[in-house]
Amino acid sequence: MKQHVVLFILFTWLCALPLTGKAQDSWVVKFNSPLSESSGDFINNSNDEFIGYVAKIIPQTSIRDFYLYKIDKNGDTVLNRKFPHKQDTILSFCNIIQSNCNPEEYLVSGYGNTNFNGNYSIYDFFIKVDSNFNTIWERNYILKPNNISASYEYLPQILKKKDLGYIYGTLYDNAGNNRLVFFEMGENGDSLAYRVYEGDSAGLFLYDLYYNYDSSAYLVNVWDTHPIPLWGETQILTLDLDFNQTKVTYLPRWHSAITSRLLPGGSVVSGGLYKGILLNPYQLIDQICILKHDTSLTLTDSSYFTNPDHEIGKHEGYYNSIDYYYPNSIFVAGTYDYDIGIWVSHPSWIAIAKYDSDLNLLTEKYIGGDAYYALENITATSDGGLLITTTRYDYQTQYQEHDLYVIKLDSLDLLVGNTEHHNKLVKNAMVYPNPARDHLYVKTAVREALFALYDMGGKAVLKQPLATNGTTTKITLPAGTPQGNYLWHITCQNKIIETGKLIILK
């Protein structure tokens, strides 16, 4: 087990041969509407475009209109279509996949919820659209068993079959007695098969649905399914093609929100949240984990990242957080200082790291620190780069409004190519808190780096080497440092790699 300290929520994605000397497309798209925005899946289609859905909350309500967007490889929006909410129904888009390449087609899925006069009604919808987002067909199914009163679905997942058709998995909340449902559709949306599990066979959360190494079975990441006391909370279920549960693989204890990708060689790489225990004092700490299983689902490697000086959390799997494209590098991303809630009044960062196939840290970048950011989705891109969607909430200037950012990074050094965007968004180090009082924390993956703090007159206040093993360096400010504004920079081999401003309060 390799121990690294890397504070952030997960995702993994594989990158093969280094792309040297090749210009890459990198950009930022900001959805600058006056509405509060969020996102889910964004996929890289067969034409090197990005297709995804965006939710915009109707003011003074909890109802959202959903939009499909198409962004080209240069960052220009070339198409969008609104899917307005239906009368008396709240829609939730959950997944989008490219269902066909020629002609170009997509399948969008989710669920609708009607809750009036205490009567719950929930159904699942599937909409197939063409390249211009025109509806080809739409199917609505009541997949919720009749004997439960669930009003909510946990993280539905859809999988395109190796032959024609689709597999849909979902879990219905039923006050502790949930139902795990699998549903098979034909290529035209006709119903082919349906299976329900309950009790210990259902569990409490569904995180992912994917094929095994030879496509002879489905793998399903779940939580608290066939639980063993004091052992594994998260499991990988193996289902045959008729949805029979044939095997349960238990992940190490305290793991949750595990999402996975099947690697080209047939092994499975997974990422998620690890909740460990500090014995003194007794308290839970959060870590981000990467797990690697072979074709028989035997655990072969793992890596854990944490930094106990700050709280880490992971949104429990609502969005894609692990992906890959090439086979030699792994990228991990997540939210540093994630907090539960909508209107969070402290800053956060999106941290992005690159690892080799042995899980050694190669580089690390950061986005944020000036507002509250929450990572929503990551997508491996066909040029070896990385697409990130994140919401940004400026708690000092905004009122109940999140802005959505779609950020395309290159594969060479994980930077946005535009210099202005680079200076504002992507950093080599994270310095917090700001304002500070007695202590600072500096996090960077740059080796042999030096932190220096200066007053506004250019006089050095302190200089301190930074940790070289990926940990966070705690810096104690000199006693008697006056309150005011300061400048800092981080150097490596006498070259400035990052700069910033700092406010010190007393």
C-alpha positions in Angstrom: 0.0 0.0 0.0 1.4 3.3 -1.0 0.8 6.3 1.2 0.6 9.7 -0.3 -0.9 12.9 1.1 -3.1 14.4 -1.5 -6.2 16.2 -0.2 -9.0 15.9 -2.7 -11.9 13.9 -3.9 -11.4 11.3 -6.4 -11.4 10.3 -10.0 -9.1 8.2 -12.0 -8.3 8.3 -15.7 -5.6 6.7 -17.8 -3.3 8.3 -20.2 -0.9 6.4 -22.5 2.1 7.7 -24.4 3.3 11.2 -23.6 2.1 13.8 -26.1 5.2 15.9 -26.6 5.3 19.0 -28.7 1.7 18.8 -29.8 -0.5 21.9 -29.4 -3.6 21.1 -27.4 -7.0 22.6 -27.1 -7.7 24.1 -23.7 -10.3 26.6 -22.6 -12.9 27.7 -20.1 -16.7 28.0 -20.6 -18.7 29.8 -18.0 -22.4 29.5 -18.0 -23.1 33.1 -17.0 -26.9 33.0 -16.5 -28.6 34.7 -13.6 -29.9 31.3 -12.5 -28.2 28.8 -10.2 -26.7 26.1 -12.4 -25.4 22.6 -12.0 -24.3 19.8 -14.2 -23.9 16.0 -14.4 -22.4 13.9 -17.1 -20.3 15.5 -19.9 -19.0 13.0 -22.4 -16.4 13.3 -25.2 -18.2 12.0 -28.3 -16.8 10.3 -31.4 -16.4 13.7 -33.2 -14.2 15.2 -30.4 -17.1 17.3 -29.1 -18.4 17.5 -25.6 -22.0 16.6 -24.9 -23.6 17.2 -21.5 -26.6 18.4 -19.6 -27.0 21.5 -17.5 -29.7 22.2 -14.9 -30.9 25.7 -14.2 -33.1 26.3 -11.2 -36.3 28.3 -11.7 -36.2 31.3 -9.3 -38.2 30.9 -6.1 -38.7 27.2 -6.7 -36.9 23.9 -6.4 -37.8 23.0 -10.0 -35.1 22.8 -12.6 -35.1 23.1 -16.4 -32.6 20.9 -18.1 -30.5 21.8 -21.2 -28.4 19.6 -23.5 -25.3 21.3 -24.6 -22.8 20.6 -27.4 -19.4 22.2 -27.1 -16.8 21.8 -29.8 -13.1 21.1 -29.3 -12.3 24.8 -29.3 -14.7 25.5 -26.4 -17.4 27.1 -28.5 -21.1 26.2 -27.8 -22.5 25.0 -31.1 -25.9 23.7 -29.9 -28.2 23.6 -26.9 -31.7 22.5 -26.3 -34.0 23.1 -23.4 -36.0 20.3 -21.8 -38.5 22.2 -19.7 -40.0 20.7 -16.6 -43.3 19.1 -17.0 -46.4 20.3 -15.3 -46.7 19.0 -11.7 -43.6 17.0 -12.2 -40.0 17.5 -11.1 -37.5 16.0 -13.5 -34.0 14.8 -12.7 -31.6 14.1 -15.5 -29.1 11.5 -14.4 -27.1 10.0 -17.3 -26.2 10.6 -20.9 -24.4 8.2 -23.2 -23.6 8.2 -26.9 -25.8 5.3 -28.2 -24.6 5.4 -31.8 -21.8 7.0 -33.8 -23.2 6.8 -37.3 -25.7 8.3 -37.3 -24.7 10.3 -34.1 -27.3 9.6 -31.4 -27.5 9.9 -27.6 -29.6 8.4 -24.8 -30.6 10.5 -21.8 -32.1 8.9 -18.7 -33.4 10.0 -15.4 -36.5 10.1 -13.3 -39.6 12.2 -12.7 -41.2 12.7 -9.3 -44.7 14.0 -8.6 -45.5 14.7 -5.0 -48.9 16.2 -4.3 -51.2 15.8 -1.4 -48.8 13.3 0.2 -49.1 10.9 -2.8 -45.8 9.9 -4.3 -45.5 8.9 -7.9 -42.1 8.3 -9.5 -41.2 7.0 -13.0 -38.0 6.6 -15.0 -37.6 8.2 -18.4 -35.4 7.5 -21.4 -35.0 9.9 -24.3 -33.1 9.1 -27.4 -32.0 12.2 -29.5 -30.1 12.7 -32.7 -27.1 14.9 -33.3 -29.2 18.1 -33.2 -30.9 16.9 -30.0 -34.2 16.2 -31.7 -36.2 13.4 -30.0 -36.1 10.1 -31.8 -38.1 8.3 -29.2 -39.1 8.7 -25.5 -40.1 5.9 -23.1 -41.4 6.2 -19.6 -41.5 3.2 -17.3 -42.7 2.8 -13.7 -39.9 0.6 -12.5 -40.5 1.2 -8.8 -42.2 -1.8 -7.2 -45.8 -1.2 -6.3 -45.4 -2.3 -2.7 -43.0 0.6 -1.6 -43.6 4.3 -1.2 -40.2 5.5 -2.4 -40.1 9.1 -3.6 -36.4 9.2 -4.5 -33.8 7.2 -6.6 -30.2 6.8 -5.6 -27.8 7.4 -8.4 -29.3 5.6 -11.4 -26.8 4.1 -13.9 -27.1 3.2 -17.5 -24.9 0.9 -19.6 -24.9 0.4 -23.4 -24.8 -3.3 -24.1 -22.1 -4.9 -26.2 -24.9 -5.9 -28.5 -28.0 -3.9 -29.1 -29.8 -2.4 -26.1 -29.2 -0.9 -22.7 -29.0 -1.9 -19.0 -30.4 0.4 -16.4 -29.7 0.1 -12.7 -31.3 2.1 -9.9 -32.0 1.9 -6.2 -35.2 3.2 -4.6 -35.2 4.8 -1.2 -37.8 3.1 1.0 -37.1 4.2 4.5 -34.3 1.6 5.2 -35.9 -1.2 3.2 -34.7 -0.2 -0.3 -35.2 -1.9 -3.6 -32.3 -2.5 -6.1 -33.7 -2.7 -9.7 -32.2 -3.8 -12.9 -34.0 -3.2 -16.2 -33.1 -4.2 -19.8 -34.3 -2.3 -22.9 -34.0 -3.0 -26.5 -32.4 -0.6 -29.0 -35.8 1.1 -29.5 -36.6 1.3 -25.8 -38.8 -1.7 -25.6 -38.9 -3.6 -22.2 -36.9 -6.9 -22.2 -36.2 -7.8 -18.6 -36.7 -6.6 -15.1 -35.3 -7.8 -11.7 -35.8 -6.5 -8.2 -33.7 -7.2 -5.1 -34.6 -6.3 -1.5 -33.3 -6.6 2.0 -29.6 -7.5 2.2 -29.6 -8.2 -1.5 -30.4 -4.5 -2.2 -28.2 -2.5 0.0 -28.4 1.3 0.5 -26.5 2.9 -2.3 -25.7 2.2 -6.0 -22.5 3.8 -7.3 -21.6 2.3 -10.6 -22.6 -0.3 -13.3 -20.1 -1.7 -15.9 -18.9 -4.8 -17.6 -16.4 -7.3 -16.3 -13.1 -8.1 -18.1 -14.6 -10.3 -20.9 -18.2 -8.8 -21.0 -19.6 -12.1 -19.6 -21.1 -10.4 -16.6 -22.1 -7.0 -15.1 -20.2 -5.5 -12.2 -22.2 -3.2 -9.8 -20.7 -1.1 -7.1 -23.0 -0.9 -4.1 -23.0 -0.1 -0.4 -24.2 -2.3 2.5 -25.3 -5.1 0.2 -24.9 -8.6 1.8 -23.0 -6.8 4.6 -20.6 -8.5 7.0 -20.5 -6.8 10.4 -17.2 -5.1 11.1 -15.9 -5.8 7.6 -16.9 -4.3 4.3 -19.4 -1.6 3.8 -18.8 -1.3 0.0 -19.1 -4.3 -2.3 -18.7 -5.1 -6.0 -21.6 -7.4 -7.1 -21.1 -9.7 -10.0 -24.3 -10.3 -12.0 -24.7 -12.7 -14.8 -26.5 -11.5 -18.0 -29.8 -12.5 -16.5 -29.2 -10.3 -13.4 -28.6 -13.1 -11.0 -26.1 -12.1 -8.2 -23.4 -14.7 -8.5 -20.5 -13.2 -6.5 -19.9 -10.5 -3.8 -16.4 -8.9 -3.7 -15.9 -7.0 -0.4 -13.8 -3.9 -0.4 -11.7 -3.1 2.6 -13.7 -1.6 5.5 -14.7 2.1 5.6 -14.8 2.6 1.8 -17.8 4.2 0.1 -18.8 6.2 -3.0 -16.7 3.8 -5.1 -16.8 4.3 -8.9 -14.8 2.2 -11.3 -13.5 1.9 -14.9 -12.5 -1.2 -16.7 -8.9 -1.0 -18.0 -7.8 -2.2 -21.4 -6.1 -5.3 -19.9 -9.2 -6.3 -18.0 -8.3 -5.1 -14.5 -10.5 -2.6 -12.7 -9.4 0.7 -11.2 -11.7 2.3 -8.7 -11.8 5.5 -6.7 -13.8 6.8 -3.8 -14.0 7.8 -0.2 -12.3 6.1 2.7 -13.4 6.9 6.3 -10.7 5.8 8.7 -10.5 6.2 12.5 -7.9 8.0 14.5 -7.5 6.1 17.8 -6.4 9.2 19.7 -8.8 11.0 19.8 -11.6 8.9 18.6 -12.8 10.6 15.4 -13.4 9.9 11.8 -11.1 11.2 9.2 -11.7 11.1 5.4 -9.3 10.0 2.8 -9.4 9.6 -0.9 -8.6 6.1 -2.2 -7.6 4.5 -5.4 -8.0 0.7 -5.6 -6.9 -1.7 -8.4 -8.3 -5.2 -8.9 -7.3 -7.9 -11.3 -9.7 -9.7 -13.6 -10.8 -12.0 -10.7 -11.5 -8.9 -8.6 -8.6 -9.6 -6.3 -7.2 -6.4 -4.8 -3.7 -5.9 -6.2 -2.8 -2.3 -5.3 -4.1 0.8 -3.5 -3.3 4.3 -2.6 -4.7 6.6 0.0 -4.6 10.4 0.3 -5.4 12.5 3.2 -4.3 15.6 5.2 -5.8 15.6 8.7 -5.3 19.3 9.2 -8.4 20.0 7.0 -11.7 18.3 6.5 -12.1 16.3 3.3 -15.4 15.0 2.0 -16.8 13.5 -1.2 -20.2 14.0 -2.7 -21.6 10.5 -2.4 -21.1 9.5 -6.0 -23.7 11.6 -7.8 -21.2 12.5 -10.5 -18.6 10.7 -12.5 -15.3 11.0 -10.7 -13.2 8.3 -12.3 -12.3 7.9 -15.9 -9.4 7.0 -18.2 -8.3 7.3 -21.8 -4.7 6.0 -22.2 -3.0 3.2 -20.3 0.1 4.6 -18.5 -1.0 7.5 -16.3 -3.8 8.0 -13.7 -5.4 11.3 -13.0 -7.2 12.0 -9.7 -9.4 15.0 -9.0 -11.7 16.2 -6.3 -12.9 18.9 -3.9 -10.6 20.1 -1.1 -12.6 21.4 1.8 -15.8 20.0 0.4 -18.8 20.7 2.6 -22.3 19.4 2.7 -24.8 22.1 1.8 -25.8 24.5 -1.0 -24.7 27.9 0.3 -21.3 27.2 1.8 -19.6 30.2 3.2 -15.9 29.2 2.9 -13.5 28.7 0.0 -12.6 25.4 -1.5 -10.3 24.1 -4.3 -10.5 21.5 -7.1 -7.3 19.5 -6.8 -6.0 17.6 -9.9 -3.1 15.1 -9.7 -1.3 12.9 -12.2 0.1 9.5 -11.2 2.0 6.8 -13.0 0.7 3.3 -13.3 2.5 2.4 -10.0 0.5 5.2 -8.3 3.5 7.5 -7.8 2.5 11.2 -7.8 3.9 13.0 -10.8 2.2 16.4 -10.7 -0.5 18.3 -9.0 -2.6 21.4 -9.8 -5.3 23.4 -8.1 -8.3 25.5 -9.1 -10.2 27.8 -6.8 -9.4 29.3 -3.4 -11.3 32.5 -4.3 -14.9 31.1 -3.8 -16.6 27.8 -3.0 -16.0 25.2 -5.8 -17.5 21.8 -6.0 -16.3 19.2 -8.5 -19.2 17.8 -10.5 -17.8 15.7 -13.4 -14.6 14.8 -15.1 -14.1 13.4 -18.6 -11.0 11.9 -20.2 -10.6 13.5 -23.6 -9.4 11.9 -26.9 -6.3 14.2 -27.1 -5.1 13.0 -23.7 -6.4 16.0 -21.9 -9.0 16.4 -19.1 -12.5 18.0 -19.0 -13.7 19.3 -15.6 -17.1 20.6 -14.7 -17.4 22.5 -11.4 -19.8 24.9 -9.8 -18.5 28.1 -8.3 -20.3 30.0 -5.6 -19.0 33.4 -4.4 -20.5 33.6 -1.0 -19.4 37.2 -0.6 -21.1 38.6 -3.7 -23.7 36.1 -4.9 -27.1 35.3 -3.4 -28.4 31.7 -4.1 -26.6 31.4 -7.4 -24.0 28.9 -8.5 -22.1 29.4 -11.7 -21.1 26.4 -13.8 -17.7 26.2 -15.3 -16.5 23.7 -17.9 -12.7 23.6 -18.0 -10.6 21.8 -20.6 -7.0 21.1 -19.5 -4.2 19.8 -21.7 -2.4 16.6 -21.1 1.1 18.0 -20.9 1.0 20.0 -17.7 -2.7 20.2 -16.9 -3.0 23.9 -17.7 -5.5 26.0 -19.5 -3.7 27.3 -22.6 -5.0 30.9 -22.3 -2.6 32.8 -20.0 -5.3 34.9 -18.4 -7.3 31.7 -17.5 -4.1 30.1 -16.3 -3.4 32.9 -13.9 -7.0 33.0 -12.6 -7.8 29.3 -12.5 -4.9 26.8 -12.5 -2.3 26.9 -9.8 0.8 24.9 -8.9 0.2 25.4 -5.2 -2.5 26.0 -2.6 -1.9 28.5 0.2 -4.6 28.7 3.0 -6.3 30.1 4.9 -6.6 33.6 3.6 -7.0 35.7 5.7 -4.5 34.0 8.1 -3.6 34.7 11.7 -0.9 32.6 13.3 -0.4 29.8 10.7 -0.4 29.0 7.0 -0.6 25.8 5.1 1.0 25.3 1.8 0.3 22.3 -0.5 2.3 21.6 -3.6 3.7 18.6 -5.5 6.7 20.6 -6.7 9.8 19.1 -5.2 12.5 21.2 -3.5 10.3 24.2 -3.4 10.8 27.3 -1.2 8.0 29.5 0.2 8.7 33.2 0.8 6.5 35.9 2.3 7.1 39.6 1.8 5.5 42.8 3.0 4.3 45.3 0.6 7.6 47.1 0.7 9.4 44.0 -0.6 11.0 43.1 2.8 11.2 39.3 3.4 9.1 38.2 6.4 10.0 34.6 6.2 11.4 31.9 4.0 10.8 28.2 4.5 11.4 25.0 2.5 8.3 23.0 1.6 7.7 19.3 2.2 8.9 17.1 -0.7 6.7 14.1 -0.2 3.4 15.5 -1.3 2.3 16.5 2.2 1.1 19.9 3.3 3.6 22.2 5.0 2.5 24.1 8.1 4.1 27.5 8.4 4.1 29.5 11.6 4.0 33.2 11.1 6.7 35.1 13.0 5.5 36.5 16.3 4.7 40.2 16.0 3.9 40.1 12.3 1.8 43.2 11.7 -1.7 42.9 10.4 -2.0 43.9 6.7 -1.5 42.8 3.1 1.5 40.6 2.0 2.8 39.0 -1.1 4.1 35.4 -1.4 5.9 33.3 -3.9 7.0 29.8 -4.3 10.3 29.1 -6.1 12.0 25.9 -7.4 15.6 26.1 -8.5 15.4 29.9 -8.3 12.4 30.0 -10.7 9.1 31.4 -9.5 6.4 28.8 -10.0 3.5 30.5 -8.2 2.7 33.8 -6.6 -0.2 35.3 -4.6 -1.5 37.8 -2.1 -2.2 37.1 1.6 -4.0 39.1 4.3 -2.8 38.7 7.9 -5.2 39.5 10.7 -4.5 39.8 14.4 
